[in-house]
Amino acid sequence: MNDPSVSTTLPSRDAKPGRAAPLPVTIPEEKILSCVHCGLCTATCPTYTLLGDENDSPRGRIYLMHAVVQGRLPITESVQTHLDRCLDCRACETACPSGVEYSRILEPFRLATAQAQPSWKRRADWFRQVVLLRIFPYPERIRRALTPIRLLQKAGLYEPMERMGLWDLLPARLRAMLTLVNASVPAGPPLPDFLPAKGRRRARVAFFVGCVADAMFRHVHWATVRVLQENGCDVVIPGGQCCCGAIHYHVADEEGAKRFADQNVRAFPVHDVDAVIVNHAGCGAMLKDYGHYWKDSQTPKRQEFAAKVRDINEFLDQLGLVPPIHPANLTVAYHDACHLAHAQGIVAQPRRLLSQIPGLRLVPLPESNMCCGSAGSYNLLHHDLATRLGRRKLENILRTGAEVVLASNAGCLLQIEREIRRARAPVAVLHPMELLDACYRGEKPRGTTNGRMARPSRAGRNTSGNVAG
């Protein structure tokens, strides 16, 4: 938890109004009272934008949590629903003139309420226990679980089966998960322990591999380390590293998240590198918060590790990009991943990098900083709202006329690619490092042909033989 010296109590679901069951939660009162309820956050809140309900706005949720903490309101199913609907995208923090740390209020509250549930109820949630806690944090398990889908994709059956509505026969969360599987892309071998810089060495960095990122976006990892090499970086890939812990933390397995965090802290040689590089926003936000989430004897080591973590866009911007010489000749839109723009404050850096690619035309994306609906496991647990946000993002992307849309987060890439695939739109979905890597190597970016998008055929495949999108 945040600070064990500050605690209060929350009433349980069964408590009568005015009576609070003992449940320690660390939400400093000053953090709650820093919200003056001005309402400037409402215009940036995805759920308020969709639903128009004050209870589904940041200030409304803060009011609800404060009332619960004070014992004026029990945790009813209605209250819990409004809080569960929050994507924790932190767009409200960017918009807030008072500097309210909304996430620092919401996250400990969610942990406390989830941990107050009977243990049998948490164990009975098969999706949480099996998929989220026992498959997602482990790359090899994800790869094995994806095998049937990959075979369907290679046979050209995946998209026809989706369009026929066959996935609708499955349980809702499983259906949502299957529809998010990205296109089959050659992943390449596992990253080696070390990759040397090209030319003069400018930095020595360690690279974070992660779980979903490695299982579904290893091609992005390879692109990233090649870009680092082109920019004069020795790249160390430490063995023994693991999932960042965000999945466990956000489904209230705080101890599991801490075990992962401490394993990563032990694995990375922070004294021997200039930075720990991460190329997906959700992982980066979690790694940078290691020194905040838990207060114990290991806190100084976690803080030391967190201080070395840099997003790849952030790091290259600070280092000074070696511009690629090969032109892109593409019109590109950039989507701001929430945990990059709002959680880490990294907005201008990716755009500065992209501006140095010859022939690239970067067009503004309407509502670029509005969540796409992914938000970790949100698009699995709140599929309807997530889908509405995904379609809103798709409409804005198509409005730009861009041939490529870029995003620096695994969840965003999966969410946006699904909506583009369903719309059969001729837009490639790439990580910025994929585009940079292609320009360094003088190759066409994945999903494009001669600098233009390859239009999908009726079978859902483009002319280069890769699944569209």
Residue, then its C-alpha position, 0 to 999 in steps of 0.5 A: m500500500n502507499d503509506p502505512s502511517v495513514s489509514t482509515t476504515l471503509p464500511s463493508r458491503d453489508a454494513k448499515p449506514g453510519r457503521a463502518a466495518p474495520l478495513p484498513v486503507t491508506i488514502p491520505e485525506e489531503k489527497i481526497l480534499s485536493c479535489v475542488h470539484c471544478g469539473l474540468c476533468t469531465a471533458t477528458c474522462p472517457t466514461y463521463t464522455l460516453l455516459g454523461d453520469e456524474n457518478d462516472s466522472p473523476r470528481g464524482r468517483i472521488y466524492l463517492m470514495h470520500a463518502v465511503v471512507q467517512g462512513r456516510l455511504p456503504i459500498t453498494e453494488s451501484v457504488q462499486t459499479h461506478l468505480d469499476r467503470c473507471l479505466d484509470c487512464r489518468a487523463c483527469e490528472t493531466a487536465c486537473p489544475s489542482g494537481v489531484e493525484y486521482s490514481r493515488i486515491l483510486e488504486p488503494f481504494r480498489l485494492a482495499t475493497a477487492q481484498a475485503q471480499p471473501s477469499w472464496k469469491r476471488r478464487a471462484d472467478w476463473f477468468r481472474q485466477v486462470v487467465l489474468l494471473r496464471i497465463f497473461p504474466y507468462p510469455e510462454r503460456i500466452r504463446r501456447a494458449l494462442t496456438p489454435i488462433r495462430l493456426l486459424q489465422k495461417a489457414g485464413l479462417y480466423e476473420p471469416m469465423e469472427r464475421m460469422g459470429l462464431w466467437d459470440l457463442l463463447p463466454a463474454r470475457l473469453r470472446a473479448m480476448l479472442t477478438l483482440v488477438n493481433a495479426s500473425v507476424p514473424a516474431g523472430p528468435p528470443l533476444p540474446d543476452f547482449l547486442p553491441a552498439k553500431g559505431r561510436r558507443r553513446a550509452r549502455v542500456a538494459f532492455f525490459v522484455g515483459c510478458v504480453a509484449d514478448a509473447m505478442f510483440r516480439h517483433v517490436h522488441w527486435a525493432t526497438v533493440r535495432v533502433l537502440q543499436e543504430n543510436g550507439c547503444d550497447v543493449v543488455i537483456p538481463g535473464g531472470q526478468c519477468c512481468c512488470g506486475a501490473i496485471h497482478y496489481h490491478v486485479a488486487d493480487e498485491e503480493g503477487a505484483k510485489r514478487f514480480a517487482d522484486q524479481n525484476v529489481r534483482a535481475f537488472p544491473v542498474h549500477d552498470v547501465d545508463a537506463v532501463i529501457v521499456n517500449h510499452a507504456g503500461c509496463g513503463a508506468m508500472l516500473k516507474d512506480y515500483g518505489h511508490y507502491w510498497k513501503d518496506s526494507q526493499t523500498p530503496k532498491r525499488q526506488e533506485f531501479a525505478a529512477k533508471v527506467r525510461d520509455i524508449n521515446e523518452f530515452l531517444d529524445q534525451l539521447g538525441l536521435v540519429p535520423p534515419i536516411h531512408p524516407a518513409n513517404l507515409t501519412v501517419a497519425y499518432h495515438d497517445a497511450c494513456h500510460l505514456a501521456h498521462a501517467q508518464g507525461i511523455v507527449a512531445q518526445p514521440r512526435r519529435l522523433l517522428s518529425q526527424i523521419p524523412g518523407l513522413r507526414l504527421v497529421p493530428l489525430p482528434e482526441s489523441n489523448m482519449c483512451c482507446g478502451s484497452a486500459g490493461s484488462y478493461n477491454l476484457l472485463h468491460h467489453d461494451l464500454a471498451t468497444r464503444l471507445g475503440r470505435r470512437k478511436l477508429e472514427n477519429i483515425l479514419r477522419t485523418g486519412a492516415e495510412v499508418v497509426l502509431a501507438s506505444n503500448a501493447g494494449c492500444l495496438l491490440q485494441i486499435e488493430r481489432e477495430i481497423r480489422r473489423a472495419r476492413a480499413p486500409v490502415a496499418v497499426l504499428h509501434p513507432m519503433e517499427l517505423l523507425d527500424a524500417c527507415y534505418r534498414g531501408e525497408k517498407p514498414r509492415g503492412t505497407t506497399n511502396g510507401r502506400m497501404a496495401r488494401p486487404s483482399r476479401a480473405g482479409r490479407n494484404t498483397s504482401g501476404n501478412v494479415a491486414g492491419 
